[in-house]
C-alpha cells in the first residue's frame, strides 16, 4: 500500500509540473537584480568591470527582470552609458557597442508606452513620410501612440523622455561604427538596434523640428508642444527644413543613425 501511495503521489507531482506553462524551475533560476544603489556603485571603468557588468545585465534582460522596475532600469542604463561613453581607452570598442545596444533596448522596455509605440511604429516609416496633409499625419500619429499617453501629458512626457534616453544610446552606437568602422554586433543585435533606434530617433527629431530646423538639438520644454500637436490643437511646422525625416539624412545632427543604417545596408532615402 505504501509503495502504491508513493507512486501515486509521484505521478500527481509529475502531472502538476507538466501542466504548468513553461519550466517551473526557471522561476527559481532567474537572476537576482541588485538594488539601485548597488547597480549605481558598480565599477565599470575597467575592461574587466565593464565585461562583468555587461554579462550581468544581459542575464537581467534575458530574464525580463528589469521591465517592471523603472528605477533599476534607469540605473542600469546610466551605468551602461558610462561604458559606451568611455574615452579613456580602458574599454574596447566591442564592449562599448554592446553596452550601447543593450542600453537602448532596456530604456525602451522600461516604459510600457514607449515599448508599445516602438512596436506600432516599426515598419510604418513609408506611411509616416508620405502623408499628404497635416490632418493625415496627425491621425496617423494618434493611431500609433498608446491611448494612455494621449490622455495624459504626464504619461506622454515620461514616454518621450524614455525615447530620448534610448535614442542617445543608439546614436552613440552609430557614432562608434562611423562611416566604415567595424560592427561587433550580431546580425540580430544590429537588426534590433536599427529598428528600435529609428523609432527613438524619429520621436527625437519630431521634438527637434518644433524650433523650425532638424539639426540634432532639441528643448525638452517643447514636449508639451509636441503633445499638443498629436493630442490637441497644435500645428506641425510646414517649413521643409523642419521635416523630422531629415534626421535620416547625413549632416542634420543625427549622423549616428545614418551610420547605423549604413552598417545594416539600409537607407530611408
PyMOL commands that set and color helices and strands:
alter all, ss='L'
color gray80, all
select helices_A, chain A and resi 2-18+24-28+36-40+47-62+70-84+93-109+112-121+125-129+134-144+147-151+153-177+187-211+220-231+240-242+244-248+255-263
alter helices_A, ss='H'
color red, helices_A
deselect
rebuild
show_as cartoon
